[in-house]
Every structure is written in C-alpha cells, then in structure tokens.
Amino acid sequence: MSGSEVLFDFLRQTWTFLMGALLVVALLVMLANVLKSSVMTVTGSASGVSAALVSLFSLLILALFATLIIPEVVRNGIQPVVDKTLTSCSAGDVTGVSSIVEEITTFSLRLIVALSALRMLKATFSAVFYNAIDGSVGLSHALIESAEVVGGILLLLLISPLIVKFFGSC
C-alpha cells in the first residue's frame, strides 16, 4: 500500500467520522430545540417558540447540506474537472520527468479535493455548534466558507493545466 493510498484512506475515514459526529450532534441539538419549543409553548412564550423552531429548521438545513450537497459538489462538480485535467495531460509524452510531474499533479489535485471536502464539512460542523449555543452566524459562515472552497478549487483547476504544461507533462 503506497503512501498516497494510506493518506486518502485516512481522509476517507476522517470524513466518515466527521459526518457521523455531525449527524449525531445535529440530531441531539434538534431534539433539544424540540424540547425547548415544547416548554415555551406550555409557558406561553411565542417568541421562544419561534426562535426554537427557526433554530430547528436551520439545523435541518445544515444537516441536509452536509449529507447531500457537499458530496455531490465533490463528486459531480469538482472530480470530473480533475479527471478531465489529468486525462488531457496524460495524452502527452509521458517519459522520465514528465511521468513524475504527472504523478505529483494527480496526487496534489486529488489531495486538494479531499482536503476541501473536509474543510466544507468542518465549516458545517462548526455551524452546527454555533447553532447549538444559539449563535446566529453559523449557517451563513458555513455557506460562505464552502463557497470559498469551491471557488478556490475551480480557480486552481483552471490554472493547473498551465502549470503542468509549464513543467512539460502535457
């Protein structure tokens, strides 16, 4: 097993752990919000009920974002562009230094995609914790950080063929 396979296996396991932890924490905080809403309803506080329900729905949006949107962005939005970049570069002359540059490019692009997926999940995870302590910036911060990640990856993927061509692999 090569070093890159070990690293990507570690990142996959990290993703699985963070996703499980995120869902457990989100479900516990949603349960707490349901209980808070019930208590506020019994005591007659309409503003407390609406705050608890807004918090509940924002947690639901965060959980859906983490479980449905982030994997799809990586799988169908970013990974095909990485694969296209790598296949267009592998069509060139692959001898000696060029194959080393191509291997480094393949590894680095896939590593960047894996790390960016973990960064988006970390942003969502922190948003859930902000929501758990009644913070108001959680959802918007997670969406902004995820958009930064996607924008940065797309910018990198646009210039990566130029970098590889400069080093002579394409």
C-alpha positions as CSV (number, residue, x, y, z in Angstrom):
1,M,0.0,0.0,0.0
2,S,1.5,3.3,-1.1
3,G,1.7,6.4,1.0
4,S,-0.9,8.2,-1.1
5,E,-3.4,5.3,-0.6
6,V,-2.8,5.4,3.1
7,L,-3.3,9.2,3.2
8,F,-6.5,9.0,1.1
9,D,-7.8,6.2,3.2
10,F,-7.1,8.3,6.3
11,L,-9.0,11.2,4.8
12,R,-11.9,8.9,3.9
13,Q,-12.1,7.7,7.5
14,T,-11.9,11.2,8.8
15,W,-14.8,12.2,6.5
16,T,-16.9,9.3,7.8
17,F,-16.1,10.1,11.4
18,L,-16.9,13.8,11.0
19,M,-20.1,13.1,9.1
20,G,-21.3,10.7,11.8
21,A,-20.4,13.1,14.6
22,L,-22.1,16.0,12.7
23,L,-25.3,14.0,12.4
24,V,-25.3,12.9,16.0
25,V,-24.7,16.4,17.3
26,A,-27.3,17.8,14.9
27,L,-29.9,15.3,16.0
28,L,-29.2,16.0,19.7
29,V,-29.4,19.7,19.2
30,M,-32.6,19.3,17.2
31,L,-34.1,17.2,20.0
32,A,-33.1,19.9,22.5
33,N,-34.8,22.5,20.3
34,V,-38.0,20.5,20.1
35,L,-38.0,20.2,23.9
36,K,-37.3,23.9,24.2
37,S,-40.2,24.6,21.8
38,S,-42.5,22.4,23.9
39,V,-41.5,24.2,27.1
40,M,-42.0,27.6,25.5
41,T,-45.4,26.5,24.2
42,V,-46.5,25.4,27.7
43,T,-45.3,28.6,29.3
44,G,-46.9,30.7,26.6
45,S,-43.8,32.4,25.2
46,A,-44.4,32.9,21.5
47,S,-41.0,34.4,20.8
48,G,-39.2,31.4,22.4
49,V,-41.2,29.0,20.3
50,S,-40.4,30.8,17.1
51,A,-36.7,31.0,18.0
52,A,-36.6,27.3,18.8
53,L,-38.3,26.4,15.5
54,V,-36.0,28.7,13.5
55,S,-33.0,27.0,15.1
56,L,-34.5,23.6,14.4
57,F,-35.1,24.3,10.7
58,S,-31.6,25.8,10.3
59,L,-30.1,22.7,11.8
60,L,-32.1,20.6,9.4
61,I,-30.8,22.7,6.5
62,L,-27.2,22.3,7.8
63,A,-27.6,18.5,8.1
64,L,-29.0,18.2,4.6
65,F,-26.3,20.5,3.3
66,A,-23.6,18.3,4.9
67,T,-25.1,14.9,3.8
68,L,-26.4,15.8,0.4
69,I,-24.8,18.9,-1.1
70,I,-21.1,18.6,-0.1
71,P,-20.6,15.0,-1.5
72,E,-22.4,16.0,-4.7
73,V,-20.3,19.1,-5.2
74,V,-17.1,17.0,-4.8
75,R,-18.4,14.0,-6.8
76,N,-20.1,15.7,-9.7
77,G,-18.8,19.3,-9.7
78,I,-15.1,19.1,-8.9
79,Q,-13.9,15.5,-9.5
80,P,-14.9,15.4,-13.3
81,V,-12.8,18.6,-13.8
82,V,-9.9,17.0,-12.0
83,D,-10.2,13.8,-14.1
84,K,-10.5,15.8,-17.3
85,T,-7.4,17.8,-16.5
86,L,-5.5,14.6,-15.7
87,T,-6.6,12.8,-18.8
88,S,-5.8,15.8,-21.1
89,C,-2.3,15.9,-19.5
90,S,-1.7,12.1,-19.7
91,A,-2.3,12.2,-23.5
92,G,1.1,13.9,-23.9
93,D,4.6,12.5,-24.0
94,V,5.0,10.5,-20.7
95,T,8.7,9.8,-20.2
96,G,11.0,10.3,-17.3
97,V,10.4,13.7,-15.7
98,S,7.0,14.1,-17.4
99,S,5.6,11.0,-15.7
100,I,6.9,12.2,-12.3
101,V,5.3,15.6,-12.8
102,E,2.0,13.9,-13.9
103,E,2.1,11.7,-10.8
104,I,2.7,14.7,-8.5
105,T,-0.1,16.6,-10.3
106,T,-2.5,13.7,-9.9
107,F,-1.7,13.4,-6.2
108,S,-1.9,17.1,-5.4
109,L,-5.2,17.7,-7.3
110,R,-6.8,14.7,-5.5
111,L,-5.4,15.8,-2.2
112,I,-6.8,19.3,-2.7
113,V,-10.2,18.0,-3.5
114,A,-10.2,15.7,-0.4
115,L,-9.0,18.5,1.9
116,S,-11.5,20.9,0.5
117,A,-14.4,18.4,1.2
118,L,-13.2,18.1,4.7
119,R,-13.0,21.9,5.1
120,M,-16.6,22.3,3.9
121,L,-17.7,19.6,6.4
122,K,-15.7,21.3,9.1
123,A,-17.4,24.6,8.4
124,T,-20.8,22.9,8.6
125,F,-19.8,21.1,11.8
126,S,-18.8,24.4,13.4
127,A,-22.1,26.0,12.2
128,V,-24.0,23.2,14.0
129,F,-22.1,24.0,17.2
130,Y,-22.8,27.7,16.8
131,N,-26.4,26.9,16.4
132,A,-26.3,24.6,19.5
133,I,-25.2,27.6,21.6
134,D,-27.7,29.9,19.9
135,G,-25.2,31.6,17.7
136,S,-26.6,33.5,14.7
137,V,-23.7,33.3,12.3
138,G,-23.4,29.6,11.9
139,L,-25.3,28.9,8.7
140,S,-24.1,31.9,6.7
141,H,-20.5,31.2,7.8
142,A,-20.7,27.6,6.6
143,L,-22.1,28.6,3.3
144,I,-19.5,31.3,2.8
145,E,-16.6,29.1,3.7
146,S,-18.0,26.3,1.3
147,A,-18.3,28.9,-1.5
148,E,-14.7,30.0,-0.9
149,V,-13.5,26.4,-1.1
150,V,-15.4,25.7,-4.3
151,G,-14.2,29.0,-5.9
152,G,-10.6,28.3,-4.9
153,I,-10.7,24.8,-6.3
154,L,-12.2,25.9,-9.5
155,L,-9.5,28.6,-9.8
156,L,-6.8,26.0,-9.2
157,L,-8.3,23.6,-11.7
158,L,-8.4,26.4,-14.3
159,I,-4.7,27.1,-13.9
160,S,-3.5,23.5,-13.2
161,P,-3.2,22.6,-16.9
162,L,-1.0,25.7,-17.4
163,I,1.2,24.7,-14.5
164,V,1.5,21.1,-15.8
165,K,2.2,22.3,-19.3
166,F,4.9,24.6,-18.0
167,F,6.7,21.7,-16.3
168,G,6.4,19.7,-19.6
169,S,3.9,16.9,-18.8
170,C,1.2,18.0,-21.2
